[in-house]
């Protein structure tokens, strides 16, 4: 019984964390979310929705990527094929 309650609470917690996405409409051409709080962008590394006005920006293959901090930008820069908008790019020849 305690396990069932813990699982139920975990599901509710996770549902609350993703509620902004659930109510937002995704724009595939600009890679933005229209939410009740305004336009948001996704940090491709942390997967958080962030404000595009305060985000760090990086252009890759003609598209703009947004990051909430320098660490996430550096993680993307090390292996952009893992985080790009189109999924993993098997032609990316990143080295160790």
N, C-alpha and C positions, 0 to 999 in steps of 0.2 A: 504494500500500500504506500509506504514512504517513497519507494522508487517511482511509482506511478505519479505521485504528486511532484516529485523532483523533476521528472521528465516533462510533465505538463507545464511547470513553471519555466523550465528551460525553453520550451517551444514558445510560450508567451513572450519571454524576454527577447528571443530571436525575432519574433514577428514584430515586436515593437521597434527593434533596431532597423528593420528594413521597411518600416511603414512609409518613409519618405519616398522610396522607390515605388512602392505599391500605388501611391497616389499621383506620382509624377508620370508625365508622358515623355518618352525618349524620342529625340530627333536624330535620326541616323545620319543626316547630312552634316550636322554641326557637332554631333556627339555630346549633346546637352540634355539635361532633364528639366522639364518645367514642373516645378513643385509648388505647393501652397506658399512656401517660403521664398519663392523666386527661382530664377534659373540657376541650376547647379551643374557641375561637371564632375566626372569620376576620376579620382586618382587611380590609375591603372595598376599601381603596385599595392596600395592598401585597400583598394576598392571602396573607399569612402567617397561620399558626395560632398563636394566642397564648393565654395564661392569662387567663380572664375575671376573676380576682381582682385582677390588676394592670392590666387594660386601662382605657383611658378610655372612658366610655360616653356615647352621644348618642341621644336618642329622636327618631325621624322617622316620621311617619304611624303612630304607635302601636306601632312596633317599636323594639327596642333594637339599636343598632349599636355595635361595639367597635373600638377603635383602639389601636395599639401606641405611638403618640406624638401630640403636638399637631399636627405638620405634616399627618399623615394625616387627622386630624379636621377640620382647616381645609380640606383638599382636598375632603373629602366635603361640608362645609358650603357650599362655593362652587358645587357642582353635584351635589346628592344624587341627581338622576335618573339619573346615569351609574353610580352605585355601589349603588343600592338592591337589596334582595334579589330583586326581581321583574324585574330587567333594566331597560333604559332606559325611562323613562316619557315618552312623547311629549307628554303634557299638561303637563309641567313647563315653566313659563314663566320660567326663570332668565335674567337679563340679563347683559350683559357686565361 
